[in-house]
Amino acid sequence: MLKVFWSVLHRDLLLAMRRRTDVLTTLFFFLIVVSLFPLGVGTETAVLRTLGPGVVWVAALLASMLALERLFAADFEDGTLEQLLLTDQPLVLLVLAKITAHWLLTGLPLVLMAPLVGMQYHLTDPAIGIMMAALLLGTPVLSLIGAIGAALTLGLRGGGILLSLLILPLYIPVLVYGAGAVELAAVELTATRPYLMLLAAFLLSSLILAPLASAAALRISIE
Amino acid sequence: MSSAWSKFASPSTFYPLAGRMIPVFWVLAAGSLLVGLYWGFFETPDQLGGSNAQKGYYRIIFLHVGAAWMSMWLYAVMVGWAAIGLVFNTRLSYMMANAIAPTGAIFTFLALWSGAFWGRPSWGTYWDWDPRLTSELILFFLYIGYIALHSAIDDARRADRAAALLAIVGLVMVPVIFWSINCPDPNQCAALHQRSGLGKVDGDILFAMLMTTLGFWMYAFATTLMRVRTIILTREAQTTWAAETIQAEVRS
């Protein structure tokens, strides 16, 4: 079973490496959105420190969501997805492998880019550390929940806009606690513990439930 | 399932039954709304509270509270029908879920709209990021998402099942979303918890509020049944009974 997981993961990563621009576009989208805000609201340090956590998280939400469209779309178009559904391997595992690949390509780079963005917003070092931890826990949740929406909107006209309408409201808890943790980190570092615990709880519960829902959604979309 | 239930699970037998029930619900809706509004306008005190009294504008609650209750309850009912549809694979359940969604969205909008008009004189602002307001707004988005997904899919079977799954995912997420808005800082959740109870409400006001809510319920029944009848005819247009029904309706 683990072998199936690895082979799907390996295949998706390999495909992404062959089309590197797709991955890089998402990351640059994130950077551009984050860089635009100071130009719009002014570059005073105090303002940026207040806005920083929220802006970074909203940009992460959007970047992760934009990349979701590609999660199943290419495989759907060339028929691979249909073959995956026909195999006798558990679909939940295959979906989880694809979601993991999606997170490694869009979520993890955001975590690694966080210090860079934090410096743009004059965040303190502890705040940047908490931001990386929160992103590390939160971005997989975004990929997991988003996969349900991606599976439901598979092959629809205007799927991207529709996907944002379906998925963004469900991202709210991650946004609230993710941004909340970073905001608080500047004031009192120890108080951020419950925030990170909650994000971890979201991660664990969505890790169990979201692949099941995504697999069910895929079966509905392709039958 | 008992035979009576499965009998009316068929669109062709439910269609005439719904047609007979609609006028009843319209009468009940009009009756309870009239009683509720009369009581609300003429039998309730003109002022609420002591030093910081709310004047006549507080009467918006007779519409507002009912609409807010209905918006939440209808979402649960919608998910209930969607789940029944996924489990038993009954077409009519999906049609019911579809028919409820617009009414639910309208009540959500009405709750937000009336709340804004009440908020202006009492809070001095149309909108505030109060937990309840925000939750209601999110609920509105969930309704819109359901309707949008359903109308984006051309194949009726896929549309029904996909929207049903989305509604269920939404219901699972609703407590988490509401709680995260209600308690943005987990370090002091207990302090933020809001308290309100029906026991503290004046008897006349409570009566008027419950009557308008009952009226909204009956209105929701009537509109849902009307909409489900249209959906049934649209979906079943290729069958003989539906074609005959449509012809009979056109003639009369």
Boltz contact constraints between the chains, C-beta under 6 A:
constraints:
  - contact:
      token1: [A, 148]
      token2: [B, 169]
      max_distance: 6.0
  - contact:
      token1: [A, 152]
      token2: [B, 162]
      max_distance: 6.0
  - contact:
      token1: [A, 152]
      token2: [B, 166]
      max_distance: 6.0
  - contact:
      token1: [A, 156]
      token2: [B, 152]
      max_distance: 6.0
  - contact:
      token1: [A, 162]
      token2: [B, 148]
      max_distance: 6.0
  - contact:
      token1: [A, 162]
      token2: [B, 152]
      max_distance: 6.0
  - contact:
      token1: [A, 165]
      token2: [B, 145]
      max_distance: 6.0
  - contact:
      token1: [A, 165]
      token2: [B, 148]
      max_distance: 6.0
  - contact:
      token1: [A, 166]
      token2: [B, 145]
      max_distance: 6.0
  - contact:
      token1: [A, 169]
      token2: [B, 138]
      max_distance: 6.0
  - contact:
      token1: [A, 169]
      token2: [B, 141]
      max_distance: 6.0
  - contact:
      token1: [A, 169]
      token2: [B, 142]
      max_distance: 6.0
  - contact:
      token1: [A, 170]
      token2: [B, 173]
      max_distance: 6.0
  - contact:
      token1: [A, 172]
      token2: [B, 177]
      max_distance: 6.0
  - contact:
      token1: [A, 173]
      token2: [B, 176]
      max_distance: 6.0
  - contact:
      token1: [A, 173]
      token2: [B, 177]
      max_distance: 6.0
  - contact:
      token1: [A, 173]
      token2: [B, 180]
      max_distance: 6.0
  - contact:
      token1: [A, 176]
      token2: [B, 180]
      max_distance: 6.0
  - contact:
      token1: [A, 176]
      token2: [B, 184]
      max_distance: 6.0
  - contact:
      token1: [A, 180]
      token2: [B, 184]
      max_distance: 6.0
  - contact:
      token1: [A, 191]
      token2: [B, 187]
      max_distance: 6.0
  - contact:
      token1: [A, 194]
      token2: [B, 186]
      max_distance: 6.0
  - contact:
      token1: [A, 213]
      token2: [B, 169]
      max_distance: 6.0
  - contact:
      token1: [A, 217]
      token2: [B, 165]
      max_distance: 6.0
  - contact:
      token1: [A, 220]
      token2: [B, 161]
      max_distance: 6.0
  - contact:
      token1: [A, 220]
      token2: [B, 162]
      max_distance: 6.0
